[in-house]
Amino acid sequence: MIRPHILDTLAQKQDCYISDLRLNPVNNQAALADLILLDNSVCPLNEWRETVDYLIGEDMSLEDIEMIKNNLLRKWRNLIYGKTSI
């Protein structure tokens, strides 16, 4: 059985289209929070990179998933607390 892409899973959780995860700020923030909370083993490193790149428009060619999640968490906190935009 083929596992769905992580973007499909996030969109299903938000009950929206994948494009809404990027275009709708509410869906985007929720998807980023869900992504941060996901287990690192849910998908391979390249899929993590693709997902983050799609959601925030930034290539995170970091060495491992934990580094991606830490960077993403910092950006998400800045977005939520209004310090900067993603």
ZISUL-V731922 format. One record per backbone hydrogen bond with DSSP energy under -0.5 kcal/mol. CO is the residue of the C=O (numbers start at 1). NH is the residue of the N-H. If there is no record, write none. Layout:
co={CO	CO}
nh={NH	NH}
This chain:
co={5	5	6	7	8	9	10	11	11	12	17	17	18	18	19	19	20	23	24	25	26	27	28	29	30	31	32	33	34	35	39	40	44	44	45	46	47	48	49	50	51	52	52	53	58	59	60	64	65	66	67	68	69	70	71	72	73	74	75	76	77	78	78	79}
nh={8	9	10	11	12	13	14	15	16	15	20	21	21	22	22	23	24	25	28	29	30	31	32	33	34	35	36	37	38	38	42	43	47	48	49	50	51	52	53	54	55	56	58	57	60	61	62	68	69	70	71	72	73	74	75	76	77	78	79	80	81	83	84	82}
